[in-house]
Amino acid sequence: MKIQTSLFVSSNTTYKNCPNTAKPEFAFIGRSNVGKSSLINTLLQRKQLAKVSKTPGKTQLINHFLVNNKIYFVDLPGYGWAQVAHAQKIKWKKMVHNYLLHREQLVVVFLLIDSKIPPQAIDLSFIDWLKEHQVYFAIIFTKTDRKDKIKSQKHYTALVRLLEKNGATIPDIFFASAHDKLGIEDILSYIQALAAKNS
Ligand code: GDP
């Protein structure tokens, strides 16, 4: 998929107020600091676009970006902030879970996992939740830079082992480095194929 245009459209607290169109949506989620903004910017060939969602007050919102006037990229609020109050966590859960469960335009959610660290309990429990609720998802291993190939391979193997232990089918998994611009074409082709099926 060639990116021709990308545009920040809106930030919302509930899926009900998200753009009222039938355009297919591709969502991105992960622990804070996983590299989500960097990846979205790299996929869209923009320097600062996903930074919109990092401006104060917008980090905990559902952010829509219109791509090629055909599909939406949706930047969902990250989880795992160390110093977030309990009430804020409950709010996050409600917003994100409701979006994932009820947004009919959602085609796939990309769960971003940091390849620089071993699999984290919070990621594994989010995977369990997605499976339990039959939300279609794919995994993107972020920060798989050329120079860290061995380390990310080790963490990938550990993750797959843990998923297999659960006896579930392994989702589609991509490797991406925003810094080295690796894996970008694979993800865009995957999105294009799914968008064609869902248009
Ligand atoms: P977000 O909080 O998930 O949106 O993450 P950011 O995109 O802001 O990135 C968090 C940190 O990870 C920043 O210091 C980035 O420079 C770094 N980062 C993002 N992508 C990559 C990558 O591909 N490789 C490496 N080595 N670091 C990255």
Residues whose N, C-alpha, C, O or C-beta is under 5 A from the ligand:
A	BS01	GDP	R31 S32 N33 V34 G35 K36 S37 S38 L39 K143 D145 A176 S177 A178 H179
